[in-house]
Amino acid sequence: MVSAVFHSPRDVSIELVKPPVSPPQKVKAKPQTARMPIDWRGVWLRVLPPVLGLALLIGIWALATQKGGPFPSPSATFDAAVKLFADPFRSNGPNDQGIGWNILASLQRVALGFGLAALVGIPLGFVIGRFEFASRMISPLISLLKPVSPLAWLPIGLLVFKSANPAAIWTIFICSIWPMVVNTAVGVQRVPEDYLNVARVLKLSEWKVITRILLPAVLPYILTGVRLSVGTAWLVIVAAEMLTGGVGIGFWVWDEWNNLNVAHIIIAIFVIGIVGLALEWILMAVAKRFSFED
């Protein structure tokens, strides 16, 4: 006789198998960007040589003027500069303007003459670089006129315009146009021929060839010509204003010479150099911004 034993569900113990609990994972912190150490050697190589050069110049200047004479010492020139720049925008009549007004007047003439040169010179450079016939026709004229001294152009301006201010602007224009023309033409001539062949295959118009192909490729050359032209324009304006008179840094230098104020002439030399250097740095930064070189 087989006896069956039945268990009540209450008697059955069921064990729930719990899944293994994984240990809490540590949240990885985002790696912090390592700060680049300051290259002190590079900083010193950039700062120390110019400072030493300036100190050497002032030292030689101080030794040369130690025994006195008509040439002012560095300390006397510095005192004169402090007084001069204490009120740079004074105005006591047309012939007694502060140095600030003279600098602004010169920069205005440079901007006008240089702007006109850019409007004419850059398109002319494209024409010379793009068309061989135009290059053969205009290049000899550029080679003939480019070496002419700025002072030789000034009487022509006075004869034509009958006024000193437009004559100075004309002189800046005619002397600063050549670097832009030459650099733009060279840039156009160095554009790879494959680019122009693609333009011929696509049957692009001449305007699209210039704006879509030539201009982006030639832009670094244009900016180099612009930088050279600005330096030329700033050199020319000083010489032109010495002869034409009026308000301007060149006239101010000549006027101070007539007053035998040599300290102010030395200050003007430093001011002219600093303004020219600032213009150079600005245009170099712009040229670097549009440069495609690594």
Secondary structure as UniProt FT lines:
FT   HELIX           9..11
FT   HELIX           40..64
FT   TURN            65..67
FT   HELIX           74..86
FT   TURN            88..89
FT   TURN            94..95
FT   HELIX           99..130
FT   HELIX           132..145
FT   TURN            146..147
FT   HELIX           150..161
FT   HELIX           164..189
FT   HELIX           193..202
FT   HELIX           206..208
FT   HELIX           209..214
FT   HELIX           215..244
FT   HELIX           249..258
FT   TURN            259..260
FT   HELIX           262..289
//
